[in-house]
């Protein structure tokens, strides 16, 4: 269920990275249903991205799909230029795309994507953001709390890289505030139905059920996307952090 009221984002522009499937797709869908003009970003799922855009437009919404690998800085610049030329300044930027568990990638890929590319993404976005824009960075409890709470060995490189990315982005908060831009980190536990959870379950059988038993509840894709959508419109928390679900196992 969409947590946003109909037409509450009418006239607004929202760009969600990694929105051709999963959490990003549901988030961009919520924004579109609330009246926003949406930009769907994809790396290699072109057909899925255009299917989502076409579905939104078939219901009277406005949407475009733009391919851009976030580690390709020229492509990122082109993405923002195209978005602004099409819809105008961006009011909501959701930094959802991440990775590092893909096979065949270089050893430093997770850090390049989850830290370096995220920082470049936000810096590149700044001239294209509207006054009073909102930026939402999506992460996991396993990454957010990695310094004090260990995680599964095969996820650790991703967790450390995402935490490094979060730290780098947080250093920009004073500059963002000076520009009137709100910044929120949304952190969640394992999200059932995501690629990451599936990969972790494959290499750590029982991992999802173990977390479910420990936390009492794991959010699904749509439920977590709803939290991200709310983070884009509700007041910025004092610590710029929105923790979703039970965090009693983390410190």
N, C-alpha and C positions, 0 to 999 in steps of 0.2 A: 504494500500500500504506500502511495506517495505521501511523505510527511509534509510536503509543501502544498499550500493552497493554490487552487486554479488561478492563473493570471498574476500570481504574486511576483513573478519574475518577468512580467511583460515588459519588453523594451530592453531587457538586460542581455548581455552576451556572456556565454560560459564556454570555456575550453577545458576539456578533460583529457589528459594524456593517457594512453593505453586504454582507450574506451571502445575498442572493437569487440570486446567480450568481457564477461565476468563483472567485477565490481564497477569498473569504469563504464561499461555499457549501461548498467542499471542506474548509475549516478547520472549519466548524461540523459537518460530517459526521464528521470524525475525532473531534471531541469527543463527539458522540453515540454513536459506535461504542465509545468508551472508557467509556461509562456516564454521561456528564454530562447534566444537564437543560439544554437549550439554548434560547437566545433568538435568533431570526432577525430581524435588522433590515433593513428595505427602505425605499426612498424612493418608488418608483413601480412596482416589479415585484411587485405584490401576489400575482398568480396563481402566479408562480414561488416566492415565499416560502412560500405555503401548501402548494404541492406538496411542497417540501422537508420542511416540518413534518409533513405527512401521511405522507410516506414514512418518516420517522424513527419516527413513532408506530406505523406498520404493522409495524415490526420490534421493537416493544416498548419503544421509547424515549419520552422525554418532551420535547416541544418546543412552543413557541409562536412565532408570527410577529407582529411589531409594526411598523407603519408609522411612521416618524419621519424627516422631513427634518432633518438635523443642524443646519441653519442656523435652524431653528424651535426656539427654546430651550424654549418651553412643551411642544412635542411631545417633546423630549428628556427633560424632567422626567417627563412622563407615561409615557414608555417605561420608565424606571428604576423608577418607582413600580409599574407593572403587573408588571414582571419580578420585583421583590421580593415583591409580594403573591401572585404565582403560585407562585414556586419558593423564595423566601427570598433571603438575601444572595448577591451575585455573587462568585464565586471567581476567575473569569477574564474579563477584559474585553479584547477584541481590537479595536483602533481601526484598522479596515481601510478604511472608506469614505473616498474622496477624489474629486477631480474637478478641473475647470477647463478641459477641452478641449471641453466641450459647446458646441454652437452656440446662439446667441441669449441667452447669459448676459451680465450686466453686467460691465464691465471689472474690477471688484474681486471678482468671485465666487470666483476661485481663493483669494484671501487670506482671504475670509470663511469659506470652507469648510475650507481646509487648515490655517489657523492659528487664527482666532477660534473657529470651531465646535468644533475639536478641544480647545482649551483649556477651553471651556465644558463639553464632554462629560465631560472628566475631573473637573473641579470638581463638576459635577452628580452624577457617579457616586460620589464619595467616601463620602457617608453610606450608600450602598447596597452598598458593598464589604465583604466578610467580612474577618476578621482573617487576615493572611498571604495576601491576594489577590495576583493577578498581573495587571499591565497590559502589553499588547504593542501597540506602535505600529508600523504597517507603512509602509515607505517604499521608495524606489528609490535605487540608487547615483547616478543622475543628479541626484537631489535632495539626498541626503546629502552628496555631494562637490561640490555646485554652486559653492561659493565658490572652489574651486581648479581645477575641471575643467569647462570649458564644455560645454553640451549643445545639442541641436537648438533652433533659434530658436523654433519654435512650441511647444516644451515648456518653455522657460525660465520663463515666468510660473508654471507649475505647480510646477516644480522649486524656484524661490525661495520660493513660498508654503509648500510642504511642509517645506522646511528651516526656514522661520520657525516653522512649527508644531512641528517637532521641538525647536527651541531653547526655545520657550515651555514645552513639556512637560517638558523637562529641568530647567528652573528649579524645577519642582515636586518633584524627586527628594528633597530633604531632608524635605519635608513627608510624602511618601509613605513614606519610610524610617521616619519617626517613627510612622507608623500601621501599620508592618509590611507595607506593600505593595511588592512588587517591580515594577520598571519595566524593560522591555527594548525597544530599537529593533531591528526586523528590517529589514535593507536588502538588496534584491536588484537584479539587473540587469534588462534587459528580460525580461518573462515571456511566453513564447510562448502565444498563445491568449487573452490579455486584451484588453479593449476599448482600453486605452491603446496597447498595441503595435500593434493593428490601425489605429488612427487615425494613429499616427506613421508606419507603413508606407505609409498612403494618401497622406500629404503628403510623405513622404521615401522614395520607392521604393528598396528595397535596404537600408533601415536595419537591419532584423532580421538579414539575412544578414551585413551588415557587422559587427554586434556579435557574431554567432555565430563568425565567423572570427577576430575579435580576442580574444574571451574563451575560445574553445575549446569552450564549452558554454553554452547558455541553458536555464534551468530552465523546465519547463512549469508549468501551473497547479497540478496535484496535487503536484508535487515541492516547489514553493515553499510551498504550504499545509502540507505536512508539516513544513517548517522552522519555520513559525509555531507549529504545534501543539507542537513540541518546546520552543520558546522559552517557552511557557506553563507548562512543567512542570520544565524543567531549571534548574540554578542560574543566578542572574543573573550575567552577565559583569561583571568589575570595571569596565569602561567602559560598562556598560549597553547594549552594542551587539553584535548578532549579524549579521555580514556573510556573505551567502550567495553563493557563487560567486566567480569570479575578480575581483579588484579591482586588478589590476596597471595598468590604464589610468586609474585614478583616484588622486587624491592629496589 
